[in-house]
Amino acid sequence: MLCFSLLLTMSLSIGAEAGQVTAAIAANFSGTVKDLKPLFERASGHRLVTSLASSGTLFAQIHNGAPYDVFLSADEQRPQQLIRDGLAVADSAFIYASGQLVLWSNKTELIDPQGNILRNAHWPKKDIRHIALANPKTAPYGRAAMETLRTMQLVEPTKAYRITGQNIAQTFQFVASGNAQLGFIAETQLLSLTKSERGSYWRVPKEMHKPIQQMAVLLNRGRENSAAQDFLKFLQSPQAQSIIRGQGYR
C-alpha cells in the first residue's frame, strides 16, 4: 500500500523506460539511503547506484569528472560551489535533511546529559584516551565538531586526544570498536543502534556550531536523466521525508 501511495504522491515516470541514477552521497546518510533505496526502486522502476564518502571527497571526485548524476552533500557550501563552477544545475538545489551532532560513547553512564564530560577535562581519570571526530576539512560533521570544541574553548586541551576519521562512518567505527572512548557522530548513526547498544550520549546544542544543512543538487551529467530527476523528487516526497525525520534528521 505504501508503494501505491508513493506512486500517486510523486507521479514518478514509471510508465517510461526504466533508467539508472548514480548518486554521490555523504557518508552520514548511508543508513537512511539504504532504507530509501528499495522504496524508490519499487516506486519508480529505476535503479539507484550509490557512492558513499565524505562530502569533501565526493566534491573533489565530481570536479575530477566522476560520473555522478546527483550529489547529496552533508552541507550547503559544496553544492552551491558546484553550481558556481558550472558543474550543477542552478535551480535544482534543495535541503533534504538537517543534521544533529551527538557526542557518543559505547560505555553507559560515561557521558552525562549536559556534556560535562568534555568541560571537566578529567579524561585520564575516566580512562578516556581518544576523542574521535571526522576530518573537518572534508566532513561537515567534523567541522561542526571542531566548531563545538571552539565554542567550549577546548580546541587546545583536546588536541593530544583527538583522532580523525576520513568521514563520519569511520569516526563511528572508532567509537563502536572502543578505539576512541568519545566521538562526535551523527544522531542518525546513534538511532541505527538498538537501545542496549547506544551507551551514553549528549545531543550537542545547535547554538554551539553552524547548522548542518544537507543539500542535494542535480549535476550536469544528470540534467537529461529522468531517473536522476525522479530520485530528487522522491527525496522531497512526504514518504521519504517521514523516513528521513524518523532516522534522526530535522
Steps between C-alpha positions, in 0.01 A plus 500: 500500500786738577648458153161566341462817705849607405420461132195723531680763707813533294383427145828335417563399142418132546341478164819610333796277433678411823829676548789526743611781728850510644505698825795637696381491860655634820607220734272607785196427279604141423256328736209716390557455128520125560138517616393744228659311211257204472200729542619727221588211269163329548309823450690627197634191327840671488823368646687702762879460518668672795854610578562587867782719632557830678346801329844647430621179339193478278528868410859443384395192300228700323754767411722226361224369274348216704184376324236604755150623418408649837689610811361472853741701709509539878528877458373785285833644397620228264182467290487879473865506394431239232224724364742795493758280329252408227488131600145489639155623401428832671131464584520137613653544848295445818549403864408134542601462868629696797749310713546467875849464648539260794785425738494123548665227704421130483540494878187559705499791745831643373337803333266711711191673352671843503826394335704587808732210423667741256494806722649323802805391299587224751532256212786279628305435821210381285735283289432721197797478267347608170224734383397430140362735238474498122751695294378861532654588162282256309213397732238754614435306820871520576492874440203531735690298762797738480268800521349345814843453657585857408180628661588303814861630487626142475691502171844506666415286807366219277777518240703207639186287533339555161506237228356571157288276280494534123123548528221470756462127435862430595463727804203292611710183467775649716254539787306177437823299509623670817806650329354837599313540826315812383402611151293755314258319269167562327186428700373279218794265565407480866137421419610216271613313813276304735434672832733259677783599262464877533719540806489865607474817294445875497310684228714802425294821524461658158628837618844344549562463126370613163190309381567174318273564201533214253441602140428293191568618147461369145835480326547583134539133411149434634335796328333283235465193721138451605608245763719763667219755495256244642739416783521865604119524489483187711725653767253787537192278523308470831586130522873551456505798735317297765773234483774763511349668807452163666870431474618799697492787252300819532 
